[in-house]
Structures are given as C-alpha cells and as structure tokens.
Amino acid sequence: MRLEKFAAVLLAGLPFAAMAQQPATLTIDTAKPIAAVSPTLYGLMTEEINYSYDGGLYAELVNNRTFQTNRGPSTADWTILQNGDARATMTIDKTTGPSEALPLSLKLTVDNAAQHSEAGIVNSGYWGVPVHPSTTYHGSFYAKADNASVGAVTISLINDKTGVYEAIATVPALSTEWHRYEYTLKTGNLVASAANHLTLSVEHPGTAWFSLVSLFPPTYQNTANGNRIDLMQKLAAMHPAFLRFPGGNYLEGDHINERYEWKKTIGSLVDRPTHPSPWNYHSSDGLGLLEFFEWCEDLHMQPLLAVYAGYSMRQEHVDAGPALEPYVQDALDEIEYATGSTSTKWGAIRAKDGHPAPFHISFVEVGNEDWFDKSGSYSGRYAQFYKAIKAAYPDIQIIATAPVKGIRPDIIDDHFYRSAQEFFDDVHHYDKTDRNGPKVMVGEWATREGSPTTNMGAALGDAAWMTGMERNSDIIVLASYAPLFVNVNPGGMQWPSDLIGYDALNSYGSPSYYAQEMFSTHLGDHVLDAKLDTVNPRLFDSVTVDNKNHRVIVKLVNGSSLPQAVNINLSGAKVHSNAHVTTLGAPTTAATNSITDPTRIVPVVSTISNAASTFTHTVPRYSIQILDLDLN
C-alpha cells in the first residue's frame, strides 16, 4: 500500500476535529552527542522452540530421521508401504544401529514384494515434504540387509493428492553391514507444493534396517547440512550484530541429563545421539555447535555463546565447588573448540570437523534465567565459571543471567515479556541506570500480542521499547527479541507472539519483524541530546547521528489512534530539504501478516521535501516512522 493511500485510509471517516492532536516538539542538539551507540546493540536470540530448528531453520526435510522422540524409540511420522499384494512389517530394533551414538534402527521385514508391488517405509516430513520445480535434492541413509536378495532401494517423492512420482532415485543392493548410501532427486516442471511424502521401497522379500534417513533441499550458500534459504535471507535483512545460542530453556533442559551437551552435537551426524528438548519434541542436533558458529559466519554476526551452568528447569542443580568443576571444564573445552588453534586439543577436533580457522568470541553467558533456581546457588556457580573463564580468556565479557553477590559481572541479562501498554509505560526503564554498574543485555524481550506471530499493536510496543534501549545504548550493549521463529502448522507452536512465521513451503515476517529490521538498519553511531515535549502518552522518539554518512536518524513511534504533528528543531545543523521516510503502519493495532497474507504490513519508503533545521512532520496514527535527514 503506497503511503498516500495508507494516509487516506487512516483518516477516512474521522471527524475534522479529531484528525490531529496538539503538536509535539522534538528539540535536537546536533552538536551534543551524549553517548556512543553500542555496535552490537541489535542481534538475534535463538532456541529450539516452535520447531525453530527441526522443521524450521535447519533444512532437513525428513521428520524423525533416527526413529526417536521425547517418549523414546518410535516410528512416529513413519508408516509402512505395501503396494499391490506386498506384505511387510516395520518395527524398532534396539539391538542394532549404525553407530554407538545411534544404537537402534527401523527394521523392515518384507514377506512378499515384486515390481509394482513394492514394500517399504514412508515419511510424512514436517507437515509435508516441500517440493519445488526444477530443483535438486540431496539425500542419504544408513542401511543394511540380512542378505543381498532384498535388492535395490528406490527413493521417491510422491504427491499426496495425485500419487504422481515427482522424483525418483535408486541405490544398489544393500550390504549386510551398516553403510551410508547417498542419492539425488531432481524434480521437473511441477507446481510447488508441500503435500508430498518420501518413500524408500524394495521389490524383493527380505529384511533391511534403516537409520538416519535424510533429505535436503538447496541450502543457504549451498552449505552441506545447512539452513533454509528463505529464513536465512530474512535474518540477513535484519543486519544482526550477534547471535545468542544455543538457546534459553533449550540450553538447560528439563533435567541435568537432558541439557545441551555440546560435545554430542559435533562431528558426523551418525555420531550425534540426539536429545530430548524441554518443549516436548526431540532435537535431532543436526544444527549442532559448529553449525551455530557457521550460522554466525554466514550472517557476519558475533557469536554470543551460552554455556550450561549447572541448573536445569525442574529445579535440579549442581552446587558450586568440586561437583561443578566438570561443567566448568566443559565450558572451557567449548570455548577452546571455537577459538583454539589447531595445535590445541579441541581446536584440532574443530579442524577435523571441517573448520580449521578459529572463531572469535567476545561474549559468554553463564546459564539462562537462573533467577528461577530456588536453591540460591547461582552466585557461587557464576563466580566459579567467571574466574575460570577469565583466567583462560581475560578479554571475554562474561554475562550473568541474574543478580549475583560477591563478584561483579561484566554484563547482566534482563528479560521482558510484556503487553504494548506495559512497554509504553516503561520506556524510561534504563534512563537512570547506574552507569558505573555492569553493562546490560536485554537478551529476551517481546511484546506478547498476536498469534502465532505478532500484530501491529505489538510492533508499536516493540518500537517504543527500542527507542528507550537506543537512548540508553551506552549501558545496553546487546538486545535480542525472542522467540525468533514459529512453525504455523497446527501443533507447531508452543509460545505465541513470535517474530517470523513459516510452514513447509513459505515464510513471512510479522509487523514486529519489520520494526526490528527498520531499527537495526537505521542506526547511527552516537545518541544525540533530544527532548520530546508532548501531551500524547503514546508518542516516543530516538535520535542518533551517523557521522560516517553525515546523517541524523529520527525515529518516531505513534501508538495513538490519531495522527501526530511534530515540530522538529535541529539546532546547529543545516539539513538537506529532501529526506527519506520509512513508515510501518496499519489502520488498527490488530492488523497483522500471516502465511496467506504475508505482506499486508510492510515498510513503505517515501520522500519529503520540507526538511530543514526547523520543520513540521506529521506521524500517522498507529505507525513507526524513521526520518533519514542528510546534513549539508
């Protein structure tokens, strides 16, 4: 919707007297920068929730590829194939598997099969298997047979509705020992659809065992075992400065033995045992520790590594002292895996895993939301990690997840999940924060309005809160919205009000996503002294200067149902009369985007020609605007 049409929609039907509020005044001292903007202010927080990795960012198309769920070994999402007069059964065999990490497999026993009467197994994918025209898919599986008579295995992508074979590949007769088999599927000129399934079938009687059945579409930057292209592109558009991983509750697990054990997520996929996640579905760990660092590398983000700190969500903890020492050492090993040279033990293992060059880490977070630990053990646990990490890596900034006693953290992590009005009421939260205390990371925050993704009202709450963080970005050095992703299929969501939604085939950004994108891509290097005088309780501002490009960036958020005139005074500056204005707005706060209407609310770029040292600008109702004012 063009800006002119948008403005007309907003004003339609309003009485003349109600078409504006009392003008506000924004006075900006362009000669008075009051603080440097944190170069890492806006980043990403990620965890396995809402099928964010499996069924989401991680591009694997096969669901339950190792036949395990949170409830134990399972054939969930697999069914038996018996074409014609074929007769076969499938069961979980706990006595054999392709590796020590994967000691079980799916056993297919075929009593009768022939050409056109194939027997096999079928996978339904994550709410379907997406198929695109003229596309090459790469797959693999581990298998063995009781003897060579089972013959070749045919792999097919079949349309659920029509039964048409969209792509077919064949691997030769299976060995009687475990072996990895690769295949390629190529589609023709078809209509893109998620209504497909994957089959592995044979034409002869016998017994075969299968494990780690995998199928990948093209991935971002063609990375093997990589990520979904459209979702990575949406993240790249946000220009994030950092990635906080591997996640919040996902790091801790419900129980200590279900925590994120990074050493079990590296190396070959067949050597990763997988693990239960706290959000009631199983994690394949295909997106493991190295893949997180490569994700950072792909999007030019700084890694913010969270290490397990001895507390899990069901109130299980490890006391500081000798019992905690193995967990501290595990964190030191993890940092060495990422940053160590190939002459170190864990740096050499990273190189063996395919990445000889070390990564750089500036931030390590100890635990997650440890204020939930009723034992009161966090101060001692944090201090033990802090001292050990600082001794080995003195330049790393170490983040505490809760207030601690006896030691001063470098950074403390605050979390806020609120309504728009609550954020409106608290935009000055950090204005009077002690500048001599620890720096602040707002590591999880969101306006929780709208489902499965947020609406325009949430975007307004988010934007108001971001103006407060920007104005205080001398103390707030890192901030990341959460949750990042949600699979919008039935059963795919555990937490509503998310940033980016998707199904198997498509994805979209919420209004909050576009607010994040606007703020992160229009950010100067210093905060300017600015004073907003207004009677509008839902008008908010942030002003930064981009010295490199000689530009003042004015952000205005109008959460009111009425348009708002703002008299803008830029003292000490000469301003080019033409300026770009980026607007995100909607007629109501309930308006939103969805998988079927993905671009109802998107930023609109326009120009104004009346910019000057002093000028008046009107902000539409329910809108976020960014004015890029070039200095002469």
N, C-alpha and C positions, 0 to 999 in steps of 0.2 A: 504494500500500500504506500503510495507516494505521500510525502509529508503534507502537501497541500490537502489531499483528500483526507488524510488522518486528522488534520486540524478541523476540517469541516465536520467530520463525524463526531469529534469530541464536543463541538459547540452546538451541534444540531439540537434543537428543542430546549435550549437553556434560555430562561428569561434574560433580557438585556442586562438587568441589574446584577445578575448572578454570573455574568460571563467573565468576571475578573475579581481578584482580591486586592486589598490595599497593597500598593507596590512595595517590594522589599528593596533593600540597598545592600550591595556587596562591595565593600571597600577593600582594595588590594594594594598593598605596598610592594611594588615590583622590585624595589631596591633593598628589600629586607627579607632575605631568606632566613627562616627560623630554624630549619633543621634539614639535614640530608635525608633523602628518601632511601630506605633500605633497598639495595639492588636485588634482594631476594624476597621482596615483600609478598608477591603472589605466586603460589605454587599449587601442587596437587597432593591430595591425601587419598590413598587407595587401600582397600582391603577386600577380601573375598566375602562379599555380601551382595544380595540381589543378583546372584550369578554374574558377578563382575568379571571374574577371570574365566572359569569354565562356563561356557555358554555365553560369554561376553567378549572381553578384550582378547583373551587367548584364543587363537583362531581354530583350534581343534574342533572338528565337526562331529566326532563320534562321542556319544554320551556313555559314561561308564565303561571306558575302554579297557579297564583292568578288572572288571567284574567285582567291584567293591563299593559299598555305600556306608553311610554312618552307622547302619544297623549290622554291618558285617558283610561277608561274601554274598553276592547277589547277582541275579540275571536281570535286574531292573533295566528297563529300556532296551532289552533284547527279547526277541521272540523266535520261535522255530519256523523254518521254511520247509514245507512239504508240498512241492508241486506235483501235479498228476497223481500217480499212485505211490509216490515216495513215502517211506516210513522212517522216522528218525526221532531221537530224543536229545535233549540237551540238559546237562547238569553241571553244577560247580564241582570241580575235582580239587580237593585241598591237598592232594599228595604230590602234585607236580606243577611246576611253573618254570618260566624261562630264566629266573634268577633267584638269588637269596632274598632280594627285596620284594619280588613278586612270586611267592611260592605256590600260588593257586592258578587255576585256569578254567576256561569253559570247555567241557568235554562234549563233543558232538558224536553221537553213536548213530550210524546210518545202517538200517537193516535192509532197505531197498531204495535204489535210485538208478536213474538212467537218463539219457538225453531226453529233454522235455519233461522229465520227472525228477527234477533236481531236489536235493535236500541241503539244508544249510541253516544259517543264522541271519537275523535281520536286526539292524539298529535303526531306531527312530530319530536319532540326533537330539539336539536341544530344541524341542518344539519344531521338529522338522529339520531336514538337511537342505540348506540353501544351494540352489543350482543356478548358475548364470550362463548365458550363451557364450559360445566360443571361448571357453575357459579351461585351463589345465589344472587338474587337482593331483596332488601327490599323496600317496598313502603307503602304509606299511602295516605289518602284523607279525607277531611271533607265532609259530605253529610247529606241530609235529604230528605224525600219524603212526598208527600201530604197524602199518606196512604200506608198501608203495601202491597197493591196489586201489586206494582211495582216489588216486589220480590228481589231476589239476584242480585248482581252486579258481572259480570265476567270481570276480568282484563287479558288482553292478550298482549303478544309481538308477532307481526306478521311481517314476512319478506315482504318487499315492492315488491320484484321481483317475489317471488314464491307463496305468500299467505300462506305459511306454518306457523302454530302456533308454535313459538319457546318455549313459556312457557305460562301457564295458571294458574290463581288462582281465587277463588270465595270468596266473603264476603256475609254474610247472609242478609236477608231483611233489608232495611234501616228503621231507626227510623223516626218518624215525627218531631223530634228535632235534632238540629245540633249535630253531633257526629263524632269523629275521628275513622276511620277504618284502620286497618293495613293488609297488605298482603305480601306474599313471592312468588317470581317467581324463578324457578330453570330451567336452560337450560340443554340440553343433549349434545350429541356428534355432534355438528354442526360446521360449518365453521364461524369463526369470521367475523362479518360484521357490518357496520353502517347503512345499508339500511333496517331499521326496524321502526315500529311505535307502539305506545301504544294505546290500546283501553279500554274503560270502557263501558260495554254494559248490557242491560236488555232484558228480554224475555216477558215482560208484559206491557200493556198500563199503563199510569200514569205520574206523574210529579216528577222529582227529581232535587235537587240543589247540585252543587259541588263547592268546593273551595280547594285551597292548595293541588292540586294533585301532588304527589311526587313519585319519584323512584330513588333509589341509588344503584350503583354497590358496590362491595367491595371497601373500602376506605383505605387510608394510616393509618396504625396501627389500623385498624378496628374501627376508630372513628365514632360515630354516627354524622350525619350531617357534614361529613368530606370532605377531599380533595382527588383529583385524584392521584392514586398511582404513575404513571409514571412521572408526573410532579413534585411531591414531591421528588422523587428519583433523578431527575435531579438537583433540587435545593440543596438537601443534598450533592451531589457530589461536589458542589462548596464550601462547608465548609464556608457558610456565617457567619459573626460575628454579624450582626444585620439585622433587617427588619424595613424599614421606611414605615409606614402605617398611615391612610388608603389610602393615595394617594395624588397626587397633585391637579389637577383640580377637581378630584372626592371629595376631602375634601371641596372645596369652593362651588361647584355647580355653575350653571349659575346665579342663583338668591339666595338671602338670604334664602328664604323658601325652596330652593332645596339643601341646604348644607347637609353635612353628619351630621345628628343628631344621635349621638351615642346611646342616650337613647332609640331610636326607633329601634335599631338593636340588643338589648339584650333580653333575656328571650325566651319563647316559640316562635316558628316560627309563630304561629297563632296570636301572639301579636306584630308582626313586620309589619308595614303598607306598607313597600317598598317605593322607592322614585325614581324620575327621575334622570338620570345621565347626565353630560354635554356632553357625547359622543353619544347622540341621541338614546339611548336604556335604558330600565328600569332596575333598580337594585332590585333584589329580597331581598337583605340584609340577605340572608341565611348565607353568610360569614360576620358575624357581629363583633362587638368589641371583645367579648370574644373569638370568633374563631380566630381572628388575634393574640391574645395573646397565644392561644393554638398552633397556627402555629409556633410561636417563640419557644414555649416549645418543640414541636416535633423536631425541627431542631437545638435546642440549640443555638438560636440567642438571642441577646439582643433586646428588643423592643425599637424602636425609634418612639415615639408617636407624631403625628402631631395633633394639636388642632385647631379648627376653630377660626379665629382671627378677624372676623368682616368685611371680604371683600369677595365678590363673583364676578365672572368673567365678568358679564355685568355691571361692574363699580358701583355696589351697595356696600355701606359700612356703617359701624356704627362708629360714632365719639367716640374718647376716652372720658371718663367721665361716668356719670350716665347711659347713654344709653348702654354703653359697659359692664357694670357691670354684667348683667345676663349671658353674654357669657363667661366672666372670671370665674364666679361661675360654669358654666357648665364645663369648663376645670378642675377646682379644683375637682368637683364631679367625672369627668372621671378618674383623677389620683387616687382618693380615691377608685373608683370601682376596679382599677387594683391592687393597693398596700395596701389598707386598711385592717386591721384585721377584723375579723367577728364581732367585737364589734362596728365597725363604720357603719353608715347608708348604704353606698354604698358597703362596703366590705361584709356586710351581704347579700346584694342583689346578689353580685357575688357568694357567697356561695350557695344561693338559686338556682342560675342558674347552679350550678354543679361544681364549682371550689372553695372549701373552702380556699385552700392555696393562699396567695397573690403572685403577680408577682413583680419583681423588675424593676424599671425604672431608667435609668441613664440619658436619653436624652428626652427632649420635644422640638418640633419645633412649633413656633408660626406662624401659617398661611402657605402660599405657594406662592412663586413668587409675593410677594407684591410690587415689583417694577412696576407691571402693574397698580397699584392703582393710578390713576391720581389725586386723591384728596390730596395726600401728607400726609395722616393721619397715615401712618404706624409707624412712630417714637413714636407717642403718644399711639397708640394701643399696640405696643410691650412693651413699658415701663410699661403700666398698667398690662399686663399679667406677665411680668418679676417680678415685685415687689410682686404681689400676690402669684405667684408660689414659689418664693424664700423664702417668709415668712413662707410658709407651708412646703416646701420641699427644704431646703437650699443646699442639695447635688446634686440636679438635675441640669444638664447642659442645659441651655436654648438657643435654636438656633434661630437666626434671619434669615429671608428669603431675606432680603435686607439691605443695609446700613441704620443705624439709627443714630439719633442725640440725645444728652443728656444723653445717657446711653450706656455702653459698653456691647455688647452681649458676652456670653461665646464662642459661635461658630457662624460663618456666613455661609450661604448656597450658594454655587456657582453652576450655571447650564451652561453646554456647549453642544450644538448640532452642530457638525461641519463635514467637509469633512476630509478625511485622511490627505491630504496635510496641511490643517489648523492645525491639531493636530501635524503633523511633525514640522511645523514652530513654534509651541508654547510649546514645551516640557519643556522649561526652565521657564514657566509661574510663578512658585512658588519659584524659586531659590532665589530670592531677597525679598520675602515677609517678612514683619516686624515680627520678632519672638516675639515681645512684644505686638502685637495686638491680636485680637481674633483668636482662632483656626479656621480651615476651614473644612467644609463638602462640598464635591463635590456631592451633593445629587441627581443630574440628569445629566447624560452625555452619549454621544454615538457618534460614527462615523456613519453618516447617508448615507450609501452607500449599495445598495442591497435592494430587496423587495421580499416577505414580511419580510424575515429575512436577516441578513447582509451577505456580501460576504467576500472573503479573504482580499480584499483591506481594508475593514472596520476593520477587525481583526488586520491588521497591524497598522492602525491608532490608534485603541484602545490600543494596546500593547505599542506603542510608548508613548502615553499619560500616561499609567500606570507606565512606567519607571520613568517619571517625578514625579508622585504622590508618588511613593515609595521612591525616593531620597529625597523627602521633607515630609516624613510621620511623622516628628516631629511637623509640623504645620498642615498637612492634617490628621485629626483624623478619618474621615469617608468618604467613597466614594461608590456610588451605581449607576450602569448602569440603563438606562431606555429607552424605556419600556422593561419590563421583558418578556411579553407574547404576542402572536398573534394567533388568530384562522385563519388559512389559507384558510378557505372556502370563496367563493365569498360573499362579504358583511361583512365579519368578521373583516376586518382591517380598522381602522381609522388613523393609524400612521405607515408608513413603516419603515423598518430597525429596526427589533426587535430581541430579544435575543433567544427566544425559540418558535418554531412553532408547531402547532398541528391541528388535525381535531378530529372528534369524537372518532376515533379508535387508532390513533398513534400520536407520538410526536418525535421531533428531536431538537438537538442543532445546532445553527449556528456556523460558524467559530469564531465569536465573543464570543459565549458561551464558546467554548473550550479555547480561550485565557483567559477569566475570570477564568475558572477553573484552568488553569495552574498557573496563577499568584497567586491566593488565596491559593492554596495548596502547593506552593513552596515559602515560605516567612519566612525569618529569623526574629530575634528579634532586630537586630541593623543594621543600614545602615553603610557600610564601605566606607572609603575615596577611591574613584576610579576616575581615569581620563582617558577619551577616546580621543585618537588622531586619527583623520580620515579625509579623504577628501570626504568620502561618506556622502552626506547630508541626507541620509535615513537610517543611522545606529545609533541605540540607545541602551543604557545599563542601568542596575540597578544591584547593588551588595549588598547583605545582608549576614549576618552571623547568623547561627543557633547555638547558643552556647550550647544548650542542647544536640544537636546531633553532635557537632563538625564538622560543615559543612559550606562551603561557597557556596552561591547560586548565580550564574551568569546568568543574563537574557540578551539576545541579540536579537534585532529586526532588521532584514534586509529588508527594504521596497524597495530595489533596484531590478532591473531585472537581476543583476549579482551576483554571489556568492561573499562572502567577507571573506578573511582571516583576522584573528585577532590574534596578538601576545599577549598572556595573561601572565602578570607578577604578581605573588603574593608574594610580599616582606614579609619576616618574617614568612613564613609558609612552612610546609612540607606537601605535598599533595599526597594522595594515587593515584597510577597510573591509576587505573580503576575508571571510573566515569560514572554516568548515564546522558544521554542526552535526553531530551524530546523535540520533534520537531512538530510544526504545520506549514504546508506549502502547497503550491499549485503551479502549473505551471503558473497561471495567477491570477491577482487580482480579476477578475470577477468570478472565480470558487467559488462554494458555495454548501451548503447542501439544501435538500428540503424534502418534505413529502414523495416523491417517491424515493429519493436518500439520505437517512438521514446521511450516514457515509462516504460520499466522502472525506470530510476533517475532520480528527480526529487526535489527538496527537499520535505520534509514539515514543516509548521508545527504545533507543539503548544504547550501551556502547562504550566508547573509552578507550584505554589502554595507551595513551600517556600523560595523565595529569601529571603535575609536577609543581614545583614552577614557572617555565617558560616553556610555550609550545605554539604551534600554533594550532588554531582551525579554520576551515572554516564553515561559516554560509551560507547555501544555499540561493539562491535568493527567494524573497517573502516568508520569513519564520520567525517564532518566535522560539527561542531555549532557553532552560533552562539547564544549566550545574550544576549538584549537585556534588560538589568537597569535598570529605571527607578529613579531616585533620588528619595527622598521630600523 
